[in-house]
Amino acid sequence: MKRVCVFCGAQPGFGPEHQILAKALGHAIAARGLGLVYGGGKVGLMGVVADAALSAGAEVIGVIPEALMDRELGHGGVTDLRVVPSMHVRKALMNELSDGFVVLPGGIGTLEEAVEIQSWAQLGIHAKGLVFLDSDDYWATYFALLERMAEEGFLRAEHAALALRAHTPEAALDLLADWKAPAVTRWMTRSQT
């Protein structure tokens, strides 16, 4: 594993615990000699995790769509800031540059990025780990939703399990380092269609 992609909010959140967690993750990534790939913003948790990783000596690659350069204030101090034409290109490039994913607290954009990465894993588009860093149960309702989807027959249990959960940055990085992707299985046979 060389680089970890972090999905997180362009807002800092109301409580200081979110910023503390983002800073700790940035430091933990650098302490392991890993690089950080993230959304390229200078504000919110994005800025916190990037600044922490930079201050600890990590390579930091930001990937930001042109339309968000002004809104998320593209971070001019990162190792490499890549400005791309769209959100679709952003996510594809973040996937290409990364060896695993960690999800910090965030809003609908953070959730959308994480769900798409989980969907891509389910489809066999990538074989990388996805860990929700959940020190205060911020993502508990997402995991409850995955469980409900499986109970109702809309999601296989093994696909729900593609989303991992950790309570500390170190545990999240350990899960990524140990990740072994399951074999992609068919959802149904031709006779079931």
Backbone bond lengths (Angstrom), bond angles and torsions (degrees), N, CA, C in turn:
res aa  C-N    CA-C-N  psi(-1)  N-CA   C-N-CA  omega(-1)  CA-C   N-CA-C  phi
1 M - - - 1.454 - - 1.533 108.59 -
2 K 1.332 115.17 127.47 1.467 119.92 -179.53 1.525 112.80 -110.60
3 R 1.340 116.10 -39.51 1.460 119.97 -176.76 1.518 110.73 -135.49
4 V 1.328 114.67 144.31 1.458 122.26 176.48 1.517 108.55 -114.95
5 C 1.324 115.89 131.18 1.455 121.16 174.41 1.526 108.26 -91.50
6 V 1.332 116.04 132.45 1.459 121.05 177.93 1.524 108.99 -116.00
7 F 1.328 115.54 124.79 1.463 122.11 172.34 1.523 106.91 -99.27
8 C 1.329 116.90 131.44 1.461 120.23 -179.83 1.521 109.96 -163.37
9 G 1.322 115.19 173.32 1.451 121.50 -173.92 1.512 115.20 -73.52
10 A 1.331 114.40 149.21 1.464 122.07 171.32 1.527 109.89 -85.05
11 Q 1.325 115.81 1.34 1.462 123.15 173.23 1.529 107.65 -113.31
12 P 1.337 117.67 155.06 1.463 119.18 179.87 1.520 114.19 -82.06
13 G 1.340 117.74 -14.14 1.454 120.28 -172.70 1.520 109.74 80.90
14 F 1.315 116.54 164.14 1.468 120.53 -175.86 1.522 113.21 -80.09
15 G 1.302 117.62 -35.24 1.461 120.11 -176.74 1.516 112.27 -94.30
16 P 1.325 117.27 149.27 1.471 120.77 179.99 1.523 113.52 -67.82
17 E 1.349 117.28 -18.43 1.469 120.19 -176.06 1.528 112.41 -62.12
18 H 1.330 117.34 -30.94 1.468 120.04 -180.00 1.528 111.03 -68.53
19 Q 1.324 116.46 -42.01 1.460 120.09 178.54 1.523 111.35 -69.40
20 I 1.313 116.69 -36.84 1.468 120.77 176.84 1.525 110.11 -61.70
21 L 1.346 116.26 -43.10 1.464 120.83 179.32 1.529 111.35 -65.29
22 A 1.329 117.16 -42.78 1.468 121.22 179.40 1.529 111.07 -62.73
23 K 1.309 115.98 -41.99 1.471 120.36 178.40 1.529 110.69 -64.13
24 A 1.323 116.27 -43.58 1.467 120.52 179.60 1.523 110.94 -62.94
25 L 1.336 117.03 -38.23 1.467 119.86 178.43 1.523 110.56 -66.38
26 G 1.322 117.93 -43.78 1.470 120.61 177.53 1.518 111.98 -57.85
27 H 1.332 116.22 -43.63 1.465 120.58 178.17 1.531 111.55 -66.31
28 A 1.336 117.37 -40.13 1.468 121.03 -179.02 1.528 111.14 -65.90
29 I 1.325 116.65 -38.67 1.472 120.59 177.32 1.521 109.76 -60.88
30 A 1.323 115.96 -47.75 1.473 120.13 179.80 1.523 111.76 -64.74
31 A 1.330 117.30 -39.73 1.467 121.25 -178.33 1.522 112.07 -61.44
32 R 1.323 117.06 -26.85 1.471 121.00 178.56 1.527 112.26 -90.97
33 G 1.316 116.87 3.37 1.456 119.88 -179.96 1.517 113.26 74.79
34 L 1.329 116.77 21.96 1.458 121.52 -179.34 1.523 110.58 -95.99
35 G 1.318 116.01 160.27 1.447 121.99 171.88 1.510 109.92 -97.70
36 L 1.329 115.44 159.99 1.460 122.71 178.63 1.518 109.55 -111.97
37 V 1.324 116.13 133.16 1.460 123.40 168.99 1.521 105.60 -116.18
38 Y 1.323 116.63 132.27 1.469 119.03 -178.29 1.524 108.69 -153.82
39 G 1.332 116.64 -177.13 1.448 122.58 -172.14 1.508 118.33 -71.38
40 G 1.321 118.91 -0.93 1.460 122.01 171.13 1.511 116.92 86.43
41 G 1.328 118.36 -3.08 1.459 120.83 -177.94 1.515 113.07 -82.38
42 K 1.344 113.69 158.77 1.460 120.85 178.58 1.528 111.76 -100.06
43 V 1.336 116.06 -9.76 1.457 120.80 -173.75 1.533 111.04 -107.35
44 G 1.322 116.00 167.46 1.453 122.35 175.56 1.516 112.88 63.62
45 L 1.331 114.84 -157.35 1.464 119.51 179.24 1.517 110.99 -64.96
46 M 1.341 117.17 -27.31 1.469 119.59 176.47 1.522 110.25 -57.56
47 G 1.327 116.70 -49.28 1.457 120.26 179.81 1.512 112.54 -64.01
48 V 1.334 116.82 -38.02 1.464 120.89 -178.94 1.520 111.00 -64.13
49 V 1.343 117.56 -49.38 1.467 119.90 -177.62 1.524 110.39 -66.41
50 A 1.336 117.47 -38.79 1.467 120.42 179.26 1.522 111.32 -65.50
51 D 1.337 117.21 -46.85 1.463 120.57 -179.38 1.521 111.54 -63.41
52 A 1.326 117.05 -38.43 1.470 120.36 179.32 1.522 110.70 -65.64
53 A 1.338 116.59 -44.63 1.467 119.56 179.54 1.524 110.36 -64.75
54 L 1.326 117.16 -42.34 1.476 121.02 178.82 1.527 111.28 -61.87
55 S 1.336 116.26 -46.02 1.468 119.71 -177.23 1.524 112.08 -64.51
56 A 1.343 116.04 -23.80 1.466 120.49 179.10 1.526 112.27 -94.99
57 G 1.344 117.28 4.70 1.457 121.20 173.09 1.512 116.89 95.54
58 A 1.315 119.08 11.31 1.464 121.25 -178.95 1.524 111.89 -82.95
59 E 1.316 115.16 151.75 1.455 121.50 167.83 1.533 106.51 -70.91
60 V 1.335 117.16 134.62 1.460 121.19 179.90 1.524 109.00 -129.52
61 I 1.328 115.32 119.34 1.461 121.49 178.01 1.523 108.03 -111.05
62 G 1.322 116.23 121.47 1.451 121.97 175.94 1.512 110.20 -102.27
63 V 1.331 116.72 140.44 1.459 121.82 178.99 1.529 106.76 -126.97
64 I 1.322 116.56 113.22 1.460 120.04 -173.50 1.522 110.87 -134.41
65 P 1.329 117.60 135.12 1.464 120.00 176.20 1.530 110.85 -70.84
66 E 1.317 115.75 149.01 1.468 121.08 179.18 1.524 111.17 -51.48
67 A 1.326 117.08 -42.61 1.465 121.82 -175.96 1.528 113.07 -64.20
68 L 1.342 117.88 -20.45 1.459 120.91 -178.62 1.527 113.49 -102.45
69 M 1.311 117.74 -0.34 1.467 119.81 -178.83 1.527 111.41 -56.35
70 D 1.332 117.52 -41.46 1.463 120.25 -179.79 1.523 111.93 -79.76
71 R 1.339 117.85 -40.14 1.467 121.33 -176.90 1.515 112.60 -69.24
72 E 1.319 116.98 -43.37 1.463 120.55 -177.11 1.526 111.73 -101.06
73 L 1.315 115.34 5.82 1.460 120.97 177.41 1.520 111.45 48.52
74 G 1.328 116.06 80.94 1.461 121.30 -179.48 1.522 111.47 -46.10
75 H 1.312 115.84 132.06 1.469 123.39 -174.40 1.526 109.90 -78.62
76 G 1.310 116.85 106.00 1.461 122.04 -178.96 1.511 114.29 -75.77
77 G 1.324 118.33 -9.13 1.454 120.99 -176.25 1.513 115.15 -97.38
78 V 1.338 117.81 3.26 1.460 119.59 -178.67 1.527 110.51 -78.91
79 T 1.312 115.81 165.62 1.457 121.77 179.93 1.520 111.06 -60.10
80 D 1.337 115.78 -40.77 1.461 121.66 -175.17 1.523 108.32 -151.88
81 L 1.328 117.94 114.70 1.461 122.03 177.07 1.520 107.92 -107.95
82 R 1.314 115.47 116.91 1.458 120.97 -178.70 1.524 109.07 -106.25
83 V 1.315 115.96 119.12 1.457 121.97 178.72 1.524 107.22 -97.41
84 V 1.336 115.22 122.15 1.464 121.19 -174.53 1.527 109.70 -118.19
85 P 1.348 117.61 163.33 1.462 120.06 -173.89 1.527 116.11 -76.14
86 S 1.339 119.29 -20.62 1.468 119.13 -174.45 1.526 111.43 -155.50
87 M 1.335 114.35 167.96 1.461 120.43 175.60 1.525 111.16 -64.07
88 H 1.324 116.91 -36.01 1.467 120.32 -179.90 1.527 110.70 -62.84
89 V 1.330 115.80 -44.97 1.465 120.34 178.28 1.529 109.67 -65.13
90 R 1.333 116.43 -38.67 1.468 120.62 178.86 1.523 110.78 -56.43
91 K 1.327 117.11 -52.54 1.470 120.52 -176.71 1.522 111.87 -65.40
92 A 1.320 116.82 -39.44 1.471 119.69 178.88 1.531 110.38 -63.79
93 L 1.325 117.50 -42.06 1.463 120.83 -179.53 1.526 110.96 -69.98
94 M 1.321 117.76 -39.54 1.466 120.05 177.22 1.528 110.42 -60.82
95 N 1.322 116.37 -40.80 1.461 120.59 176.47 1.528 110.56 -62.82
96 E 1.323 116.44 -45.47 1.466 121.09 -177.94 1.524 111.68 -62.16
97 L 1.322 117.74 -37.28 1.461 122.68 -175.67 1.530 113.87 -82.26
98 S 1.331 117.48 -11.69 1.460 121.42 -169.61 1.522 112.93 -113.42
99 D 1.331 114.22 157.72 1.459 121.76 177.30 1.527 112.11 -111.24
100 G 1.318 117.48 -2.44 1.455 122.95 179.14 1.513 109.06 -178.61
101 F 1.343 116.10 168.72 1.454 121.65 -172.48 1.523 111.05 -132.46
102 V 1.341 115.31 138.25 1.459 122.34 172.52 1.517 107.28 -124.35
103 V 1.324 115.67 136.33 1.462 121.57 -178.66 1.527 109.10 -113.22
104 L 1.328 115.42 118.66 1.463 122.34 173.31 1.529 108.44 -93.49
105 P 1.327 118.51 173.35 1.454 119.18 174.06 1.529 111.73 -57.17
106 G 1.304 114.78 149.72 1.459 120.94 178.89 1.509 109.53 -177.23
107 G 1.309 115.68 -171.77 1.450 121.99 -177.73 1.515 112.75 -100.86
108 I 1.326 115.23 -151.03 1.454 121.42 -174.21 1.530 111.59 -64.03
109 G 1.331 118.03 -34.56 1.463 120.78 178.14 1.516 112.05 -65.70
110 T 1.318 116.16 -41.52 1.465 121.16 177.58 1.522 110.38 -63.77
111 L 1.317 115.96 -45.44 1.460 120.36 178.41 1.524 110.86 -61.34
112 E 1.319 116.47 -44.09 1.475 120.87 -179.18 1.521 111.03 -60.76
113 E 1.327 117.02 -43.60 1.467 120.35 179.37 1.528 110.95 -62.77
114 A 1.327 116.21 -45.19 1.459 120.17 -178.38 1.528 111.77 -65.71
115 V 1.331 116.93 -42.31 1.461 120.26 -179.62 1.525 110.35 -65.31
116 E 1.330 117.24 -39.54 1.458 118.69 178.66 1.523 111.23 -64.36
117 I 1.322 117.32 -41.20 1.465 120.49 178.01 1.530 110.25 -63.72
118 Q 1.340 117.96 -39.04 1.461 119.99 176.92 1.526 110.31 -65.67
119 S 1.318 116.69 -40.08 1.462 120.62 177.91 1.522 111.15 -63.27
120 W 1.333 116.54 -41.88 1.469 120.03 178.19 1.530 110.86 -62.37
121 A 1.339 117.02 -37.69 1.471 120.04 177.02 1.523 110.01 -64.65
122 Q 1.331 116.92 -42.27 1.463 121.62 178.86 1.520 110.98 -60.45
123 L 1.325 116.53 -36.98 1.471 121.71 -178.70 1.529 112.96 -83.54
124 G 1.333 116.86 -6.76 1.458 120.25 -179.30 1.514 113.80 81.39
125 I 1.335 117.83 16.27 1.465 121.63 178.84 1.524 110.62 -71.23
126 H 1.326 116.68 -31.56 1.463 120.72 172.63 1.526 107.92 -142.58
127 A 1.323 115.66 167.33 1.467 121.23 -179.26 1.528 109.92 -128.27
128 K 1.337 115.51 43.76 1.469 121.66 -175.20 1.522 110.24 -108.05
129 G 1.320 114.76 152.39 1.455 119.98 179.53 1.519 112.72 -74.83
130 L 1.330 115.39 151.92 1.464 123.99 178.16 1.519 107.69 -132.82
131 V 1.337 116.68 117.35 1.464 121.36 -176.60 1.523 109.65 -124.69
132 F 1.319 115.11 126.56 1.460 120.95 173.29 1.528 107.32 -88.75
133 L 1.326 116.62 119.38 1.462 121.84 178.96 1.522 106.45 -85.51
134 D 1.314 115.17 109.16 1.455 122.10 -163.07 1.523 111.12 -129.84
135 S 1.320 116.73 63.00 1.460 119.59 -174.51 1.525 112.90 -69.70
136 D 1.330 117.72 -22.85 1.470 119.77 -177.47 1.533 112.33 -125.91
137 D 1.326 116.69 26.24 1.467 123.33 179.11 1.526 113.34 63.58
138 Y 1.326 116.93 25.38 1.464 120.64 177.52 1.524 110.99 -56.52
139 W 1.331 117.25 -38.98 1.467 122.06 -175.97 1.527 113.03 -96.20
140 A 1.320 118.66 12.35 1.465 121.04 -177.00 1.524 112.50 -58.97
141 T 1.319 117.48 -38.55 1.465 119.12 -178.64 1.525 111.98 -69.91
142 Y 1.334 117.18 -28.07 1.466 119.27 175.33 1.532 109.80 -65.91
143 F 1.310 116.50 -43.81 1.465 119.71 179.52 1.528 111.32 -67.92
144 A 1.325 117.01 -32.85 1.467 120.12 174.21 1.533 110.41 -65.78
145 L 1.324 116.88 -38.20 1.463 120.91 178.00 1.529 110.67 -65.02
146 L 1.324 117.65 -43.80 1.469 120.55 176.97 1.526 110.41 -58.58
147 E 1.319 116.73 -42.41 1.465 120.99 179.10 1.532 110.33 -62.51
148 R 1.323 116.74 -42.92 1.470 120.73 179.14 1.528 110.46 -64.52
149 M 1.333 117.18 -41.84 1.465 120.40 177.60 1.528 110.76 -57.98
150 A 1.326 116.10 -41.76 1.465 120.26 179.31 1.533 110.40 -68.18
151 E 1.323 116.81 -43.00 1.467 120.67 179.34 1.528 111.89 -60.51
152 E 1.330 116.52 -34.85 1.463 121.62 -177.07 1.531 112.85 -88.39
153 G 1.336 117.15 -0.24 1.454 120.54 176.72 1.518 116.06 83.51
154 F 1.330 117.32 17.04 1.458 121.01 178.86 1.523 113.10 -97.83
155 L 1.308 117.18 -9.00 1.459 122.01 -176.36 1.520 107.83 -149.90
156 R 1.322 116.18 131.56 1.461 119.43 175.46 1.530 109.40 -72.46
157 A 1.305 115.53 148.27 1.466 120.21 -179.61 1.526 111.44 -57.80
158 E 1.336 116.90 -38.72 1.465 119.37 -179.69 1.529 112.35 -67.39
159 H 1.324 116.88 -25.88 1.464 119.83 176.65 1.528 111.10 -80.90
160 A 1.320 116.78 -33.72 1.468 120.22 173.04 1.525 109.47 -62.35
161 A 1.331 116.23 -36.79 1.470 121.72 -177.69 1.526 113.37 -73.10
162 L 1.318 117.60 -3.03 1.469 120.39 175.20 1.526 111.29 -70.21
163 A 1.317 117.07 -18.07 1.462 121.91 174.07 1.521 107.94 -97.10
164 L 1.311 115.68 116.08 1.458 121.86 179.70 1.526 109.34 -98.34
165 R 1.314 115.41 167.29 1.465 120.33 -176.60 1.520 109.30 -139.06
166 A 1.345 115.83 134.64 1.464 120.94 177.83 1.520 108.64 -138.23
167 H 1.330 115.26 156.36 1.463 119.95 -177.70 1.524 113.56 -106.44
168 T 1.337 117.03 -8.81 1.468 120.14 177.01 1.527 108.75 -135.86
169 P 1.333 117.05 154.93 1.468 118.92 176.36 1.520 112.94 -56.88
170 E 1.327 116.85 -40.59 1.460 120.38 -178.79 1.527 110.77 -63.38
171 A 1.325 116.68 -42.54 1.461 120.55 178.85 1.529 110.68 -65.16
172 A 1.324 117.24 -38.35 1.469 120.93 178.14 1.521 110.57 -62.56
173 L 1.325 116.95 -44.77 1.467 120.64 -179.43 1.528 111.09 -69.40
174 D 1.331 117.30 -33.61 1.469 120.48 174.71 1.526 110.51 -62.74
175 L 1.331 117.02 -43.98 1.466 120.56 178.83 1.526 111.18 -60.83
176 L 1.328 116.78 -41.67 1.468 119.65 178.14 1.520 111.34 -65.00
177 A 1.330 116.37 -42.90 1.469 120.42 -178.68 1.525 111.77 -63.04
178 D 1.330 116.54 -32.75 1.466 121.46 -177.66 1.524 113.65 -93.67
179 W 1.320 117.98 -0.37 1.474 122.28 -172.81 1.522 112.10 -63.12
180 K 1.299 114.79 130.20 1.461 122.61 172.09 1.523 106.07 -124.84
181 A 1.304 117.16 115.50 1.463 121.10 -177.40 1.513 110.62 -68.08
182 P 1.329 117.29 134.92 1.463 119.56 175.80 1.525 109.98 -72.35
183 A 1.303 116.05 159.36 1.463 120.18 176.25 1.522 108.92 -66.25
184 V 1.312 116.44 139.40 1.459 121.26 177.13 1.523 108.09 -74.20
185 T 1.323 115.59 130.62 1.461 120.27 -179.99 1.518 109.97 -113.27
186 R 1.295 115.17 156.35 1.472 120.06 175.92 1.524 108.20 -72.98
187 W 1.323 115.80 148.68 1.466 119.18 177.42 1.517 111.26 -81.08
188 M 1.324 116.06 -33.72 1.458 119.22 -179.73 1.518 109.07 -155.19
189 T 1.307 115.54 160.69 1.457 120.74 176.62 1.517 109.39 -90.94
190 R 1.326 116.33 166.72 1.478 120.48 179.31 1.525 111.99 -58.44
191 S 1.344 116.66 -33.39 1.458 119.72 -179.49 1.543 112.09 -69.27
192 Q 1.329 116.63 -18.12 1.465 119.92 179.43 1.529 112.96 -89.19
193 T 1.326 117.65 -6.94 1.473 119.56 -178.17 1.505 111.48 -87.83
